[in-house]
Amino acid sequence: MAVDIDDLQALALSRPTDALRIAREVLASSPTDAEAAAAHQAVGVVHRDFGDIQEAVAELKSAYRYARRAADPDREADIQASLGVALVMAGQTDRGVAMLDAIVPARTGVQAGRILIRRAWVRGALLGRYDEALADAEQAVELLSDAGDLVWEARALTHRAMVLLAMGAIERADQDYARSEELFSKRGQVAEYADTRQARGAAAFARGDLPTALRYLDDAQRVVEEELGILEPDLYANKCLVLLAAGLTRDALTEIDSALDRIEQQRGSDARRAELLYCAALAANATGAMDVAESRGRAALKLFRRQQRPWWAARAELALLQSRYAAGDRTVRLLRTGERVSAELDRLDPDLATEAHLLTGRLAFARTDPVTAGQHLTIAAAARNRGLRARGAGWLAQATLHQGEGRSRAMLAACRQGLSLIEVYLRTLGATELRVLATAQGSELAAIALRYAVRRHNARQVLEWSERWRATVLAIPPVRPQEDDGLVADLAALRGLTHRLEANYDHGPGAGPLQRERRRLESSVRRRALLAPGTVGDRPDQFRTADLLDHLGARSLIELTEVDDQLYAIVVAGGRVHLDLVGPTALATHRLSHALFALRREASGRGTDQLDLDAIGARLETLLLGPAIRHLRDEPVVVVPTGRLHAVPWSLLPSLRDRPTSVAPSAAAWLRARKAVPPATDRVVLIGGPKLSTGHEEVRRLAELYPDADVLTDGAATADAVLKAIDGAALVHVAAHGTFRADSPLFSALQLDDGPLTVYDLERLRRAPHRVVLSSCSSAVGSPSGADELLGLVSALAALGSAGVVASVVPVNDPGTVPLMLDLHARLRSGDELAEALAGSRASAGGSRFARTAAQSFIALGA
């Protein structure tokens, strides 16, 4: 069959599966030598980029033999160029580079431009020889621009952009990418369009625009997986790095493991497999799988060295060093390796060299070698005003350097500067999950300053540094999702599907496909949310102890903070600030788990003997507050726990049992809640969900207290109706079961008549209700994430602007809760604040097992 050689070559990088089929048909139909050369080359290119690298080499060698028989020197040279790239990708670096070097001088014009593109890619993407790669790419652009072949012109621009991006010229790179993307789209080069799209994602990431990077990478992944059904290793490698930067470590590990499995099954390029192994080592390290990180890092390093790729080898060796340092290695051997790798990266990758010098400096300090430490940390600190990638490491190096020199004021200034930089970055993110996870980037800076303040036993300074990086996300104005019909549709579909699955008739063998569809919808909702852009706004007011003292009035405040696995309590009372060491955090968290188990057991009614909750509470108080209770006066209390201790039933503690106790994620958050302006309306909304053992008795009796309330019950409590009713309300009471999703906290939900109302739904509110009472679920539970943040229902309401929430830390008994809620609202109507009303209702609760347990399971959050 006749074949257009150029069309077949273009198809190999547009729709590889179609190209493979057509090429096989050509080879099966007695082709001419020229046609056979073209067909074998197309097969070779498809396997080189998307399949078995050894088969690619064999096919390209066959193509070369046929081209020589056809006496077509231009085709011979083009095939040699494709073969040279394949040899490098197969690990035969010297041979492949020599082949490319040999054919470049003999070519001119468009032919030379096409070959220069291949050599630019090898020199840049595989070998990290950027100056040489840029020279080749510039020459290729000059030769191919306006030559009439839009596909090759686009390829030249793409390769120049690749090198420019690696050299830090981000805007110039993106301009080239944008133009090549346009040309590939115009000519229908689908695979190359997707490749350029993901490269633009890498550029957006380098610029610090994480939502845009994720959007580009998602677009590219949709094309290669859904339209083409191929493996694109570059895409997975770039996406892994972006997900790791976003703190989405498990997502990164899942994606890269999938790519590794596929490339090994396909016997793909050794060069690409080495890159995926490197990314997999980074992902395993980030998730704490140190053994896996070590083995993958070693395998990647071995391949890079065998392939003579020094830039990649240095990156892989740095990753190994970081894994070993994280695992506790402080040996002199690791220090010497760090010095060597730092020197190599100074030459090969200045931005990554910053991380290497930081690590080496810290190793030197650990080895009590201040001279070596100072040398490396000084180099790393010089990057603090450079590119976005190096700034965080630069400021950490500066703080570490000043810490080692004993220059405390300079050290604290560096910590402030570094944290301010991360604050700016947080504002570029729209998704709550990304913001929360990004706070982890400031953990080490905050810890340096906090550790210093604790050593000085300066209570005010400990409080201020504890506040500096606590509940940071709540201080940033929330980003409501953009008008996204797809997100609304996915949420509605997910709600309906979940409702159906939770009905009795869909728990049989046929539920498998529905479960898979639910996972797909959850993935789609989460992906859409992650793409939300950030907003620029005024920085929140910085926390000041004097401001807190002014607003506490007759209250005391206890703030818990953790330093080097030890729990400290800061007490602000009577105009003074006190600091006490409580003890190991691990003991406190263990005792909390025991107390929560006891409450759950009592609420369920299991066991014939009642547990001694008073004794359990006393033991919990010793490990949570220790000697700090001596500073408390007989007055209301505000408690600010750490993220891991957020779900404490504070009324179990003897010192807090009879006093109004408010819980807040930070003192600054409590101050903001105190200053929050109530809505102009005093609208009350009462919501009754399905399957409560007491039916709708609770809502019906509350409606008697609030005769003008909006009441949604008896099938009317649907997600759309509830969201519309609670938007901007003064007070909302929800009597509905809830679920906390530890695996994905933003899918924690309230169960309504048409299915779950998730955190993603709540984030669509224009204004959160001012005060909320959640009466029938363990809705106060959240997932500790980032530096010291929480993800869950209550934290979402606080982030959206709710000033106060009453919620439970364990599942509660419905009949035991109804009297408590009625009394609580009676007190709220008489003018009590949330904490005061809850304390009064707790004191008035009946003596029955269920009534007492319910009363002790609720906490008042906010003001």
C-alpha positions in Angstrom: 0.0 0.0 0.0 1.2 3.5 -0.8 2.2 5.7 2.2 3.1 9.3 2.7 6.3 9.1 4.6 6.1 12.5 6.2 2.4 11.9 7.3 3.4 8.6 8.8 6.2 10.2 10.8 3.9 12.9 12.1 1.3 10.4 13.0 3.8 8.5 15.2 4.0 11.6 17.5 0.3 12.4 17.2 -1.7 9.2 17.4 0.9 6.5 18.1 -1.6 3.6 18.1 -2.9 4.5 14.7 0.7 5.0 13.4 1.7 1.6 14.6 -1.3 -0.1 12.9 -0.7 1.7 9.6 3.0 1.0 9.7 2.3 -2.7 10.3 -0.1 -2.8 7.4 2.6 -1.2 5.1 5.2 -3.7 6.1 2.7 -6.6 5.4 2.0 -5.4 1.8 5.3 -5.8 0.0 6.5 -2.2 0.4 9.2 -0.4 -1.5 12.5 0.1 0.3 11.6 3.7 1.0 8.2 2.8 2.3 9.7 0.0 4.5 12.2 2.5 5.9 9.4 4.9 6.8 7.3 2.2 8.3 10.1 0.8 10.5 11.1 4.3 11.6 7.5 5.1 12.6 7.3 1.8 14.6 10.7 2.6 16.2 9.6 6.1 17.2 6.4 4.9 18.7 8.2 2.2 20.8 11.0 4.6 21.7 8.6 7.2 23.2 5.7 5.0 24.3 6.8 1.4 24.5 9.7 -1.2 24.4 13.0 0.7 24.0 14.9 -2.4 22.8 12.3 -3.1 20.1 12.6 0.6 19.2 16.4 0.2 18.6 15.8 -2.9 16.5 13.1 -1.2 14.4 15.2 1.9 13.8 18.2 -0.2 12.7 16.0 -2.0 10.2 14.7 1.4 9.0 18.3 2.5 8.5 19.1 -0.6 6.4 16.1 0.0 4.1 16.9 3.7 3.8 20.4 2.8 2.6 19.0 0.4 0.0 16.7 3.2 -1.2 19.7 5.5 -1.6 18.0 8.4 0.2 20.7 10.2 2.2 18.3 12.6 3.9 16.1 9.8 5.1 19.2 7.9 6.3 20.3 10.9 8.3 16.8 11.4 9.8 16.6 7.8 10.8 20.1 7.9 12.3 19.0 10.9 14.4 16.0 8.9 15.7 18.3 6.0 16.4 20.8 8.1 18.2 18.1 9.4 20.6 16.9 5.8 21.1 20.4 4.6 21.9 20.8 7.3 24.6 17.4 6.4 26.0 18.4 2.7 26.1 21.5 3.6 28.2 24.0 3.6 25.3 24.9 7.2 25.9 28.3 7.5 24.2 27.2 5.6 21.1 24.0 7.6 20.7 25.7 11.0 21.2 28.5 10.1 18.8 25.9 9.2 16.2 24.2 12.5 16.5 27.5 14.4 16.5 28.6 12.7 13.4 25.5 13.5 11.3 25.0 17.2 12.3 27.9 18.7 10.4 26.9 17.1 7.1 23.4 18.5 7.1 22.1 22.0 6.1 18.8 23.9 6.0 15.6 22.2 7.2 17.3 18.8 7.5 19.9 20.2 9.9 17.2 21.9 11.9 15.4 18.6 12.4 18.6 16.8 13.5 19.6 19.6 15.8 16.3 19.3 17.6 17.1 15.7 18.5 20.5 16.6 19.7 19.2 19.5 21.8 16.8 17.1 23.5 19.5 14.6 24.3 21.9 17.3 25.6 19.2 19.1 27.6 16.6 16.6 28.9 18.9 13.6 29.3 22.4 15.0 29.9 21.7 18.4 31.5 24.2 20.1 29.2 22.1 23.2 28.9 24.5 25.7 27.2 25.1 23.2 24.4 21.4 22.3 24.2 20.4 25.9 24.0 22.8 26.6 21.1 21.3 23.6 19.2 17.8 24.7 19.9 18.4 28.3 18.9 19.9 27.2 15.6 17.0 24.8 15.0 14.4 27.6 15.6 16.3 29.8 13.1 16.4 27.1 10.4 12.8 25.9 10.8 10.9 29.2 11.4 8.9 30.2 8.3 10.1 27.1 6.5 6.5 26.0 5.9 6.5 23.0 8.2 4.5 24.0 11.2 5.0 20.7 13.0 8.8 20.9 13.0 8.7 24.6 13.8 6.6 23.8 16.8 9.1 21.1 17.8 12.0 23.5 17.6 10.1 26.0 19.8 9.3 23.2 22.3 12.9 22.1 22.6 14.1 25.7 23.1 11.5 26.2 25.7 12.6 23.0 27.5 16.1 24.3 27.8 15.1 27.9 28.8 12.9 26.5 31.5 15.7 24.4 32.9 17.9 27.5 32.9 15.4 29.6 34.8 14.0 31.7 31.9 10.4 30.8 32.8 8.5 33.5 30.9 10.5 33.1 27.7 10.0 29.3 28.0 6.2 29.7 28.4 6.0 32.0 25.4 7.7 29.3 23.3 5.5 26.6 24.7 2.3 28.6 24.1 3.2 29.1 20.4 4.2 25.5 19.9 1.0 24.4 21.6 -1.0 26.5 19.2 0.9 25.0 16.2 0.5 21.4 17.4 -3.2 21.9 17.9 -3.6 23.4 14.5 -1.9 20.4 12.8 -3.7 17.8 15.0 -0.5 16.6 16.7 -2.4 15.3 19.7 0.4 13.5 21.6 2.8 16.4 21.1 0.1 18.9 22.1 -0.4 17.0 25.3 3.4 16.9 25.9 3.5 20.6 25.5 0.5 21.1 27.7 2.3 19.2 30.5 5.5 21.2 29.9 3.5 24.4 30.4 2.4 22.8 33.7 6.1 22.5 34.6 6.6 26.2 33.7 3.6 27.3 35.9 5.0 25.2 38.7 8.4 26.9 38.4 6.6 30.2 38.4 4.9 29.2 41.7 1.4 28.9 40.3 0.4 25.5 41.6 -3.3 25.6 40.6 -2.4 26.4 37.0 0.3 23.7 37.0 -2.2 21.1 38.2 -4.8 22.2 35.6 -2.3 21.9 32.7 -1.1 18.5 34.0 -4.7 17.2 34.3 -5.5 18.4 30.8 -2.4 16.5 29.4 -3.2 13.4 31.4 -6.8 13.4 30.1 -5.5 13.5 26.5 -2.8 10.8 26.8 -5.0 8.4 28.9 -8.5 8.9 27.5 -7.8 9.9 23.9 -4.6 8.1 23.2 -4.2 5.4 25.7 -0.4 5.8 26.0 2.2 6.1 28.7 3.9 9.5 28.8 6.7 9.2 31.4 7.5 12.9 31.4 4.0 13.7 32.4 4.0 11.4 35.4 7.5 12.6 36.5 6.4 16.3 36.3 3.1 15.6 38.0 4.8 13.7 40.8 7.1 16.6 41.5 4.2 19.1 41.5 2.1 16.9 43.8 5.0 16.5 46.2 5.4 20.3 46.2 1.7 20.6 47.0 2.1 18.2 50.0 -0.1 15.6 48.2 2.4 12.9 48.9 0.2 9.9 48.7 -1.3 11.1 45.4 2.3 11.5 44.1 3.3 8.0 45.2 0.2 6.4 43.6 0.7 8.2 40.3 4.4 7.4 40.0 4.0 3.8 41.1 1.4 3.4 38.3 3.8 4.8 35.8 6.7 2.6 37.0 4.5 -0.5 36.7 3.5 0.4 33.2 6.9 1.3 31.9 8.3 -2.0 33.3 5.5 -4.0 31.7 6.2 -2.3 28.4 10.0 -2.7 28.7 10.2 1.0 28.0 13.2 3.3 27.9 15.8 2.8 30.6 16.4 6.5 30.6 12.8 7.2 31.3 12.6 4.4 33.9 15.5 5.9 35.7 13.7 9.2 35.9 10.6 7.6 37.2 12.6 5.7 39.8 14.1 9.0 41.0 10.6 10.5 41.4 9.4 7.4 43.1 12.2 7.7 45.6 11.2 11.2 46.4 7.6 10.2 46.8 8.5 7.3 49.1 10.7 9.5 51.2 7.9 12.1 51.5 5.4 9.4 52.7 7.9 8.0 55.3 8.7 4.8 53.4 12.4 5.1 53.9 13.4 1.6 52.9 11.5 2.0 49.6 13.0 5.4 49.1 16.5 4.0 49.6 16.1 1.1 47.2 14.5 3.2 44.5 17.1 5.9 44.9 19.9 3.5 44.6 18.4 1.9 41.5 18.0 5.3 39.9 21.5 6.4 40.7 23.0 3.2 39.3 21.1 3.7 36.0 22.0 7.4 35.7 25.7 6.6 36.2 25.6 3.8 33.7 23.9 6.1 31.2 26.5 8.8 31.9 24.0 11.4 33.0 25.8 13.5 35.6 23.0 16.0 36.2 20.4 13.3 36.9 22.9 11.3 39.0 23.6 14.3 41.2 19.9 14.8 41.7 19.4 11.2 42.6 22.4 11.2 45.0 21.0 14.3 46.8 17.6 12.5 47.2 19.4 9.6 48.8 21.3 11.9 51.1 18.0 13.6 52.2 16.4 10.2 52.9 19.3 9.1 55.0 19.4 12.4 56.9 15.6 12.1 57.6 16.3 8.6 58.9 18.8 9.9 61.4 22.1 9.4 59.6 24.7 11.9 60.8 27.9 10.1 59.9 31.0 11.8 58.7 30.7 9.7 55.5 27.3 11.3 54.8 28.9 14.7 55.4 31.7 14.1 52.9 29.2 12.9 50.3 27.1 16.0 50.9 30.2 18.2 50.2 30.9 16.4 46.9 27.3 16.5 45.7 27.0 20.2 46.6 30.0 21.0 44.5 28.6 19.0 41.6 25.3 20.7 41.8 26.9 24.1 41.9 28.0 23.4 38.4 25.0 21.5 37.2 21.9 23.0 39.0 22.3 26.1 41.1 18.8 26.0 42.5 19.0 22.4 43.6 22.5 23.1 45.0 20.9 25.4 47.6 19.2 22.3 49.1 22.4 20.3 49.0 24.4 23.1 50.8 21.6 23.4 53.4 21.7 19.7 54.1 25.5 19.6 54.2 25.6 22.6 56.6 23.2 20.9 58.9 25.2 17.7 58.8 28.3 19.7 59.6 26.6 21.3 62.6 25.5 17.8 63.8 29.2 16.8 63.5 30.3 19.8 65.5 32.1 21.2 62.5 31.1 24.9 62.6 33.6 26.0 60.0 32.2 23.6 57.3 28.7 24.3 58.4 29.2 28.1 58.0 30.7 27.7 54.5 27.8 25.7 53.2 25.0 27.5 55.0 26.3 30.9 53.7 26.2 29.6 50.2 22.6 28.3 50.7 21.5 31.5 52.4 22.6 33.5 49.4 19.7 32.0 47.4 17.0 33.4 49.8 16.2 36.2 47.4 16.5 34.2 44.2 14.0 32.0 42.5 10.9 30.7 44.2 12.3 27.1 44.4 15.4 28.2 46.3 13.9 30.8 48.6 12.5 28.5 51.3 15.7 26.6 51.6 17.7 29.9 51.6 15.8 31.4 54.5 16.0 28.1 56.5 19.8 28.1 55.8 20.0 31.8 57.0 18.1 31.0 60.2 20.2 27.8 60.8 23.4 29.8 60.2 22.5 32.5 62.7 21.4 29.9 65.2 24.8 28.2 65.1 26.5 31.6 65.4 24.4 32.5 68.5 22.9 35.5 66.7 19.4 35.2 68.1 17.9 38.4 66.8 19.1 37.7 63.3 17.9 34.1 63.5 14.4 35.3 64.5 14.4 37.8 61.7 15.2 35.1 59.2 12.4 32.9 60.6 10.0 35.8 60.2 11.1 36.5 56.6 10.9 32.9 55.6 7.4 32.4 57.1 6.2 35.6 55.4 7.4 34.3 52.1 5.4 31.1 52.6 2.4 33.2 53.6 2.5 34.9 50.3 2.7 31.6 48.6 -0.3 30.3 50.5 -2.4 33.1 49.0 -1.7 31.8 45.5 -3.6 28.6 46.4 -7.4 28.5 46.3 -8.0 25.0 47.6 -8.3 24.5 51.3 -6.4 21.2 51.1 -3.5 22.7 49.3 -3.3 25.7 51.7 -3.3 23.4 54.7 -0.6 21.1 53.3 1.6 24.0 52.2 1.9 25.2 55.8 4.3 22.3 56.5 6.9 24.2 54.5 7.2 26.6 57.4 7.4 24.0 60.2 11.2 24.0 60.5 11.4 27.8 60.6 8.7 28.0 63.3 10.3 25.2 65.3 13.7 27.0 65.4 12.2 30.1 66.8 9.9 28.3 69.2 12.7 26.1 70.5 14.7 29.3 71.2 11.9 30.9 73.1 11.3 27.8 75.2 15.0 27.6 76.1 14.8 31.2 77.3 11.6 30.3 79.2 10.1 33.5 77.9 6.4 32.8 78.1 5.3 35.8 76.0 7.8 34.9 73.3 6.7 31.2 73.3 3.1 32.3 72.9 3.8 34.7 70.0 5.9 32.1 68.1 3.4 29.4 68.9 0.8 31.7 67.3 3.0 32.7 64.4 2.5 29.4 62.5 -0.7 28.0 64.1 -4.0 27.7 62.2 -2.4 29.9 59.5 -5.0 29.0 56.9 -7.8 30.4 59.0 -6.2 33.8 58.8 -6.4 33.9 55.0 -9.7 34.9 53.4 -11.4 31.7 52.0 -11.6 31.3 48.3 -15.1 30.3 47.2 -15.0 28.0 44.2 -15.5 29.6 40.8 -18.8 29.1 39.1 -18.2 25.6 38.0 -21.2 23.7 36.7 -19.0 20.5 36.5 -18.2 20.7 40.2 -21.9 21.2 41.1 -22.9 18.4 38.9 -20.3 16.0 40.3 -21.3 16.9 43.8 -24.9 16.2 43.1 -24.1 12.9 41.3 -21.9 11.9 44.2 -24.6 12.7 46.7 -27.2 10.7 44.9 -24.9 7.7 44.4 -23.8 7.7 48.0 -27.5 7.9 49.1 -28.3 4.9 47.0 -25.3 2.9 48.2 -26.2 3.5 51.8 -29.7 2.2 51.2 -30.2 -1.4 52.2 -31.0 -2.6 48.6 -27.6 -1.7 47.2 -25.2 -3.5 49.5 -25.1 -6.7 47.6 -22.7 -8.0 44.9 -24.0 -5.6 42.4 -22.7 -2.6 44.4 -19.1 -3.0 43.0 -19.6 -0.8 39.9 -21.4 1.8 42.0 -18.4 1.9 44.5 -16.1 2.4 41.6 -18.2 5.2 40.2 -18.3 6.8 43.7 -14.5 6.8 43.8 -14.4 8.3 40.3 -16.7 11.1 41.3 -14.8 11.8 44.5 -11.6 12.0 42.5 -13.3 14.4 40.0 -14.6 16.7 42.8 -11.3 16.8 44.6 -9.4 17.5 41.3 -11.7 20.3 40.4 -11.3 21.8 43.9 -7.5 21.7 43.7 -7.5 23.8 40.6 -9.1 26.8 42.3 -6.9 29.9 41.9 -5.9 32.0 45.0 -6.7 35.6 45.6 -4.6 38.6 46.6 -5.8 40.4 49.7 -4.5 42.3 52.7 -2.4 40.4 55.1 -4.1 39.5 58.4 -3.2 41.5 61.4 -0.3 39.9 63.3 -1.0 38.4 66.7 -0.1 40.6 69.7 -0.2 39.4 73.3 -1.4 42.9 74.4 -4.5 42.6 72.1 -5.3 39.2 73.5 -5.0 40.5 77.1 -7.4 43.3 76.2 -10.1 41.0 74.9 -9.8 38.2 77.4 -11.4 40.2 80.1 -12.3 37.9 82.9 -11.3 34.8 81.0 -8.1 32.8 81.1 -6.5 31.2 78.1 -4.5 28.0 77.9 -2.5 27.3 74.8 -0.8 24.0 74.2 2.3 23.8 72.0 4.7 21.1 71.1 8.5 21.4 71.0 10.7 18.4 70.3 7.9 16.0 71.2 7.3 17.7 74.6 4.1 19.4 75.4 4.1 22.9 76.9 1.2 24.9 78.3 1.1 28.7 78.1 -1.5 30.2 80.4 -2.7 33.8 80.1 -4.5 34.9 83.2 -4.9 38.0 85.3 -2.8 40.0 82.9 0.2 37.7 83.1 1.6 35.0 80.9 3.0 31.7 82.3 4.9 28.8 80.8 5.0 25.2 82.1 6.4 22.0 80.7 3.7 19.4 80.8 5.4 16.3 79.5 5.7 14.0 76.5 3.1 14.6 73.8 2.9 10.9 73.1 1.6 10.2 76.7 -1.1 12.9 76.3 -2.3 11.6 72.9 -2.4 8.0 74.3 -4.5 9.1 77.3 -6.8 11.1 75.1 -7.5 8.0 72.9 -8.4 6.1 76.1 -10.8 8.9 77.2 -12.5 9.0 73.8 -12.9 5.3 73.9 -14.5 5.5 77.3 -17.0 8.2 76.1 -17.9 6.1 73.0 -18.5 3.1 75.2 -20.7 5.0 77.6 -22.7 6.6 74.8 -23.3 3.2 73.1 -24.5 1.6 76.4 -22.2 -1.3 76.0 -21.1 -3.0 79.2 -23.1 -3.4 82.4 -20.8 -1.4 84.6 -20.4 2.3 84.1 -16.9 3.6 83.7 -15.5 6.0 86.2 -15.3 9.1 83.9 -14.2 11.3 86.7 -11.0 9.2 87.3 -10.4 9.1 83.5 -10.7 12.8 83.3 -8.3 13.4 86.2 -5.6 11.3 84.6 -6.2 13.1 81.3 -5.9 16.5 82.9 -2.5 15.6 84.5 -1.1 14.7 81.0 -2.7 17.6 79.1 -2.3 20.5 81.5 0.1 19.3 84.2 1.2 22.1 86.6 -0.4 24.8 84.4 -3.8 24.5 86.2 -2.4 26.3 89.2 -2.4 29.5 87.2 -6.1 29.3 86.4 -8.5 31.6 88.2 -12.2 30.9 88.8 -13.3 32.3 85.5 -14.2 31.1 81.9 -11.4 29.5 79.9 -10.3 29.6 76.3 -8.3 26.4 75.3 -6.1 26.4 72.3 -4.9 22.8 71.7 -2.4 21.4 69.2 -3.8 19.8 66.1 -3.3 16.3 67.4 -5.1 17.2 70.6 -8.1 19.0 69.0 -10.8 16.5 70.0 -10.4 16.6 73.8 -13.7 16.4 75.8 -12.6 19.3 78.0 -15.4 19.0 80.5 -14.0 15.6 81.6 -11.1 17.5 83.2 -11.8 18.4 86.8 -10.4 21.9 86.6 -12.7 22.7 83.6 -15.8 20.7 84.4 -17.8 23.5 86.0 -16.6 26.5 84.0 -17.5 27.8 80.5 -14.8 26.6 78.2 -14.3 27.7 74.6 -12.0 25.8 72.2 -10.1 27.6 69.4 -7.5 26.5 66.9 -5.4 29.5 67.8 -5.6 32.6 70.1 -5.7 34.7 66.9 -8.6 32.7 65.6 -10.5 33.2 68.9 -9.8 37.0 68.7 -11.2 37.1 65.1 -14.3 35.2 66.2 -14.8 37.7 69.1 -14.6 40.6 66.7 -16.8 38.9 64.0 -19.8 41.1 63.2 -23.1 39.1 63.4 -25.4 39.2 60.3 -28.0 42.0 60.1 -30.7 39.3 60.2 -31.5 37.2 63.2 -32.7 34.3 61.0 -32.6 30.9 62.6 -32.6 27.6 60.6 -33.5 24.2 62.1 -32.6 21.1 60.1 -33.6 17.5 60.8 -31.8 14.8 58.9 -32.9 11.2 58.3 -32.6 8.0 60.5 -32.4 9.7 63.9 -33.6 7.3 66.6 -35.7 10.2 68.1 -37.2 11.1 64.7 -37.7 14.8 64.4 -38.7 15.4 68.0 -35.6 17.6 68.6 -36.3 19.9 65.7 -40.1 20.0 66.4 -39.5 21.1 70.0 -36.9 23.6 69.0 -39.3 25.1 66.5 -41.5 25.9 69.5 -38.6 28.0 70.9 -38.1 29.7 67.6 -41.5 30.1 66.0 -40.1 32.2 63.1 -37.3 29.7 62.2 -36.9 28.2 58.8 -37.5 24.5 59.4 -36.2 21.8 57.0 -37.3 18.3 57.9 -39.6 15.5 56.8 -37.8 15.1 53.4 -37.2 18.8 52.9 -33.6 18.8 54.2 -32.0 18.4 50.9 -28.5 19.7 50.1 -29.7 22.6 47.8 -32.4 23.7 50.3 -30.0 23.5 53.3 -27.3 25.5 51.6 -29.7 28.2 50.5 -31.3 28.4 54.0 -28.1 28.5 56.0 -26.2 31.0 53.8 -25.7 34.1 56.1 -28.0 32.8 58.9 -27.5 34.0 62.4 -28.0 30.6 64.0 -28.2 27.1 62.5 -29.1 23.9 64.4 -28.5 20.6 62.6 -29.9 17.4 64.0 -28.4 14.9 61.6 -25.9 12.1 61.6 -22.5 12.8 60.4 -19.4 11.0 59.1 -15.8 11.9 59.4 -13.6 10.7 56.6 -10.0 10.2 57.9 -8.9 9.1 54.4 -10.2 12.3 52.8 -11.4 14.8 55.5 -13.1 17.2 53.0 -15.6 14.4 52.2 -16.7 14.4 55.9 -20.4 15.1 55.7 -23.7 15.7 57.3 -26.4 13.1 56.3 -29.3 14.9 54.7 -32.5 13.5 53.0 -30.9 13.3 49.6 -27.4 12.2 50.7 -24.3 13.7 52.3 -23.5 17.4 52.5 -19.7 17.5 52.4 -17.2 20.2 53.2 -16.9 20.8 49.4 -20.6 21.7 49.5 -20.2 24.0 52.4 -17.3 25.9 50.7 -19.8 27.1 48.1 -21.5 29.3 50.7 -21.2 33.0 50.2 -21.3 33.6 53.9 -21.1 30.9 56.6 -23.8 31.0 59.3 -22.7 33.0 62.4 -23.3 30.3 64.9 -23.9 26.6 64.3 -25.0 23.7 66.6 -24.3 20.2 65.3 -26.2 17.9 67.7 -26.0 14.3 66.4 -22.5 13.4 65.2 -18.8 13.5 66.1 -18.5 16.6 63.9 -15.8 18.3 66.0 -13.3 15.7 64.8 -10.8 16.8 62.2 -7.7 15.5 60.5 -4.4 17.1 61.6 -2.5 18.2 58.5 0.2 20.6 57.4 2.1 22.4 60.2 -0.7 22.5 62.8 -3.9 22.7 60.8 -7.1 20.7 60.7 -9.3 19.5 57.9 -13.0 18.7 58.7 -16.5 20.1 59.1 -15.9 22.4 62.0 -12.6 23.8 60.6 -14.3 24.4 57.3 -17.1 26.4 59.0 -14.4 28.4 61.0 -12.5 29.1 57.8 -15.6 30.3 56.1 -16.4 32.7 58.9 -18.6 31.0 61.5 -17.8 32.7 64.8 -18.9 29.7 67.0 -19.8 26.1 66.7 -21.1 23.5 69.2 -20.2 19.9 68.2 -19.3 16.6 69.7 -16.0 14.8 69.8 -17.6 11.3 69.7 -20.9 9.8 68.4 -23.6 10.6 70.9 -26.8 8.9 72.0 -29.8 10.6 70.3 -32.3 10.4 73.2 -29.7 11.5 75.7 -28.9 14.6 73.5 -32.4 16.0 73.0 -32.8 17.5 76.6 -29.3 18.9 76.4 -30.0 20.7 73.1 -33.3 22.1 74.3 -31.7 23.5 77.4 -28.7 24.9 75.4 -31.0 26.8 73.1 -33.1 28.1 76.0 -29.9 29.6 77.4 -28.9 31.0 74.0 -32.2 32.8 73.7 -31.7 34.3 77.1 -28.4 35.9 75.9 -25.7 33.4 77.0 -22.7 32.9 74.8 -22.1 29.4 73.4 -19.5 28.3 76.0 -21.6 29.7 78.9 -24.8 28.1 77.6 -23.1 24.7 77.1 -21.6 24.8 80.6 -25.0 25.6 82.1 -26.7 22.9 80.1 -24.1 20.4 81.1 -24.6 21.2 84.8 -28.4 20.8 84.4 -28.1 17.5 82.5 -29.8 14.5 84.2 -27.8 11.9 86.1 -28.6 9.1 83.7 -25.7 7.4 81.9 -26.7 8.7 78.5 -27.5 12.2 79.5 -24.2 12.6 81.4 -22.1 11.1 78.6 -23.8 13.3 76.0 -23.2 16.5 78.1 -19.5 15.7 78.3 -19.1 14.9 74.6 -19.9 18.3 73.3 -17.5 21.2 73.1 -17.9 24.9 72.2 -15.6 26.1 69.5 -14.9 29.8 68.7 -16.7 32.6 70.5 
